[in-house]
Amino acid sequence: MMKFLSKVVFWLTGWKFVSVWPKELKKAVLIAIPHTSNWDLLYARAAFYLMDVPVKFTIKKEVMVGPLGWFIKSLGGIGIDRRRTPGKKKQTYTELMVNLLKETDELVMMVTPEGTRSYAPKWKSGFYHIALGANVPVVIGYLDYKKKEAGIGPIIMPDGNMDVQIEEMKAFGRTVTAKYPEQGIR
């Protein structure tokens, strides 16, 4: 059903997807760039349905109740419980994500490295630490509003040289046009 709706959205809006997800890639951290609009989720999620990418994203467990929770889960939402358990320290978000990726056979986690829809000169680095800790690649998913294209960019295996590798990712991000270019990657 969601794939059909995605086809309709892309047809009505004139968007197309221009890449194919590598079938052998079962686990990854997928960064969705650039992120400047709420529309990004619609087009990115639709593109990944059309590419048959089983994308997941995290959200607070408290939101995952009732009809809203069912809807979010159908879109790929995973409820995260970060409460402290008696006698133990609270796990960080990064630790939770690393453990999720290590414990499953197939999981593609989508995150937005900017952490905001506004211009972000410095990206959040959690996605990189998650990929490094789980020993999975970072895949760049992009939206180009000028061309109305959604696709997969470079696939980068973290090697610990975070600043250099994030700059490589940003360099790719500068080649695509955000919905609001002044808020995009510079």
C-alpha positions in Angstrom: 0.0 0.0 0.0 2.8 2.5 1.0 4.7 1.7 -2.2 1.6 2.5 -4.3 0.9 5.7 -2.4 4.6 6.7 -3.0 4.2 6.1 -6.7 1.2 8.4 -6.7 3.0 11.1 -4.7 6.0 11.0 -7.1 3.7 11.0 -10.2 1.6 13.9 -9.0 4.5 16.0 -8.0 6.9 15.1 -10.9 9.6 13.6 -8.7 11.7 10.6 -9.7 14.2 8.3 -8.0 17.4 7.9 -9.8 19.3 5.2 -7.8 19.0 1.6 -6.7 19.7 0.4 -3.2 22.5 -2.2 -3.3 20.6 -5.4 -2.5 23.6 -6.9 -0.7 23.6 -4.0 1.8 21.5 -5.2 4.8 22.6 -2.8 7.5 23.6 0.8 7.3 23.1 4.3 8.8 21.4 6.3 6.1 21.8 10.0 6.3 19.1 12.0 4.6 20.5 15.3 3.2 19.9 18.2 2.9 17.2 18.7 5.5 15.6 22.1 5.2 11.8 21.4 5.1 9.1 19.1 6.5 8.5 18.0 2.9 11.8 16.2 3.0 10.3 13.4 5.1 7.5 12.8 2.5 9.8 12.7 -0.5 12.6 10.7 1.2 10.2 8.2 2.7 8.4 7.8 -0.6 11.7 7.3 -2.5 12.9 4.6 -0.1 9.6 2.8 -0.4 10.0 2.9 -4.2 13.6 1.6 -3.9 12.5 -1.2 -1.5 14.7 0.1 1.3 13.4 -1.0 4.7 14.2 2.3 6.3 13.6 2.8 10.1 13.9 5.8 12.3 13.8 6.3 16.0 11.3 8.2 18.1 10.4 8.5 21.7 8.6 5.4 23.0 5.9 7.6 24.5 4.7 8.7 21.0 4.2 5.1 19.9 0.7 4.6 21.3 -2.7 4.4 19.7 -3.5 5.3 16.1 -0.6 7.8 15.9 1.8 5.1 17.1 0.5 2.5 14.6 0.9 5.1 11.8 4.5 6.0 12.8 5.4 2.3 13.1 4.0 1.7 9.6 6.3 4.4 8.3 9.3 2.7 10.0 9.3 4.3 13.4 11.0 2.4 16.3 10.1 3.5 19.8 13.1 4.1 22.0 13.0 3.8 25.7 15.9 5.6 27.3 14.7 5.3 30.9 17.2 4.4 33.5 16.9 0.8 34.8 17.5 0.3 38.5 21.2 -0.2 39.2 22.3 0.8 35.7 23.2 4.0 34.0 21.0 5.4 31.3 22.2 4.3 27.8 23.0 7.1 25.4 21.2 7.4 22.1 24.3 6.3 20.3 24.7 3.2 22.4 21.1 2.2 21.8 21.5 2.6 18.1 24.7 0.7 18.0 23.1 -2.2 19.9 20.0 -2.1 17.6 22.3 -2.5 14.6 24.4 -5.2 16.1 21.4 -7.3 17.3 19.6 -7.4 13.9 20.3 -9.0 10.6 18.7 -6.2 8.5 18.4 -2.6 9.6 18.8 0.7 7.8 18.5 3.6 10.2 17.7 7.0 8.7 18.9 10.1 10.4 19.4 13.8 9.5 22.9 14.8 10.4 22.0 18.5 10.5 19.7 17.9 13.4 17.5 20.8 12.3 15.8 22.2 9.2 17.7 25.5 9.7 21.3 26.0 8.4 23.7 24.0 10.5 27.4 24.8 10.0 28.4 21.8 12.1 26.6 18.4 11.7 25.7 16.3 14.7 28.3 13.4 14.8 26.1 10.7 16.4 25.3 9.1 13.1 29.1 8.6 12.4 29.7 7.2 15.9 26.8 4.8 15.4 28.1 3.5 12.1 31.6 3.2 13.4 30.5 1.4 16.6 28.2 -1.0 14.7 30.7 -1.5 11.9 28.2 -0.5 9.2 28.5 2.0 6.3 27.0 5.5 6.1 24.9 5.8 3.0 24.0 9.2 1.7 20.4 9.6 0.7 19.6 12.9 -1.0 16.8 15.0 -2.4 17.5 17.5 -5.2 14.6 19.9 -5.4 15.9 21.6 -8.5 15.9 18.4 -10.5 13.1 16.8 -8.5 15.3 13.7 -7.9 15.7 11.4 -4.9 18.6 9.1 -4.8 21.5 7.3 -3.2 24.9 9.0 -3.1 28.2 7.7 -1.9 28.5 4.8 0.6 31.2 5.5 3.1 32.7 3.0 5.6 33.7 4.9 8.7 37.5 4.6 9.4 37.7 6.8 12.5 38.8 9.9 10.5 35.5 11.6 11.3 36.2 15.2 10.3 37.6 14.3 6.9 34.8 11.8 6.1 32.0 14.1 7.2 33.6 16.8 5.0 33.4 14.3 2.1 29.7 13.8 2.8 29.1 17.5 3.0 31.0 18.0 -0.3 28.5 15.6 -1.9 25.6 17.4 -0.2 26.7 20.7 -1.8 26.0 19.3 -5.2 22.3 18.9 -4.6 19.7 21.7 -4.2 17.7 21.8 -1.0 14.1 23.0 -0.9 15.4 26.1 0.9 19.0 26.4 -0.5 19.9 29.2 2.0 19.4 26.7 4.8 21.2 23.9 3.1 24.8 22.6 3.2 27.5 25.2 2.6 
